[in-house]
Structures are given as C-alpha cells and as structure tokens.
Amino acid sequence: MANDSYRVDLDRLDEVVKKLNNVLKDMQSTSGKAKSGTHLPEGSLGKGFEEEGELRKTHDELKGFIEQKVLNKLERLIDDLQKKTSKTHGAYQDQEQNTSNAMNKGHTSSQNKYS
C-alpha cells in the first residue's frame, strides 16, 4: 500500500497535457476574435457628437489592455503549464522505463546465478 502513495499516473498526466492543449487552442481562437472581431470603426457610434472620439479611444485602450494584459498572459501561462506538464510526463515515463529495465536486468542476472 505504501508503494501506491508514490505512484504517478502517466495516463492522467497525458490527459492533462491534452486538455491544456485544447485550452490553449481555445484561447488562441478567443484572442483572434478579440483582436479582429471587436473593431469599432469611426462613425459606428453615431456622428456629430463630441464624445464619439473619446468613446472609440477608450474602447481601443480597453481592447489593448484585454489583448496584452489578459489574453496574452493567460496564453503564456497555459502554454508554460502545458510544456512543464509534458516534460514531467516524459521524465516520469523515462524513469519508469529505466526502473523496469533495471529490474529486468536484475531478474535475468539472478536467474543466471541460480540456474
């Protein structure tokens, strides 16, 4: 039972990597929509009133903030997490293979001693 407490479920780690990849793809889609789907052209809010320019300027500033400070940071965070999780998965997989190989060599050599 103590052995199970230190076991790493590689299938779960692989699942996390795949889910993070999907989240990253979704984020990139959202980021693209935020960049191209939220343009506010001149005159779209009406014409002939003083605040129209100020509204568009504020919209552009907020749009830039969302793109740079929110979406880009989230994408980098998720990408970093995905890469680290994938690297961790690979390291555990390699260690599991090395342990298995070492056990097989030990088992083979003990068979030769006593045969």
N, C-alpha and C positions, 0 to 999 in steps of 0.2 A: 504494500500500500504506500510506503514511503517513496517508492520508485515513481508512482503516478504523480506525485506532487511536483516533480521536476520535469515532467514530460511536456514537450512542446508539440502542439497540434499543427503540423505543417499544412494540412488542408485548410484549417481556419486562417492561417496567415496568408495563404494563397487567395482565399476568398476575400480577405481584407484588401489585398493588393488589387484584385479585380474590381471591387466596389469603389475603391479610391480612384481607379482609372475612369470608371463611369462618372463619378462625381466631377472629376477634372474635365471630362468631355462636356458634361452639362454646364459647368462653369464657363468654359470657353464659348459655348453657344450663347449663354446669357450675356457674357461680356461683349460678344459681337452684336447682340441685339441692343445692348446699352449704348454702344458706340454709333451704330448706324440707324437704329430704329427710334431714336429719341431726338432727332434733329428738329430744331424749332426755327423754321425759316422766317426771314423778315416779312412782316405783314400777316403772319398766321394768327396773331392775337388781335388783329384789327389794325386800323390805320388812323393817324391823326390825333393820337393822344400821347402825352408826354411820357408816361410810364412804360410804354411798349418797349423801348430800347433797354430800359432798366430791367424789365422782366426777362427779356431774352438774355441779357448779360448774366443775371442771377441764375437763370436756367443753365447756361453754359458753364458757369462756375460750379454749380452743384453736380452737373453731369461729369465734369472733370474730376471732382472730388470722388464721386462714386466709382469712376473708372480706375483712378490711380490709388486711392486710399482704401477702397473696399475690395473691389473685384480683383485687381492685380495682386493685392496682398493675400487674399484668400486663395487665388490660384497658386501662388508661390508656396503658401503653407501646405496646401493639399498635395502639390507636386513633391515637395520635400518629404512629407509624411509617406507618400507612396513609394518614393525611392528608398527611404530608410527601412520601410517595412519589407520591401522586396529584397534589399540587401540582408536584412535579418533572416528572412526566409531562406535565402541562399546559404548563409553561414550555418544555420541550424541543419539544413539539408546536407551540407558538406560534412559537418561534424557527425551527423547520424551515419553517413556512408563510411567515414573513417572509423567510427566505432564498430560498425558492422564488419568492415574489412579486418580490423584488429582482432575481433572476436573469432572470425572465421580462421584467421591465421593461427591463433592460439589453439583453437579446437583442432585444426589439422595437425599442428605440431604435437599436441598431446596424444592424438591418435597414433602418430608415428612412434612416439616413445613407448607406448604400451602395446603396440601390435606385435 
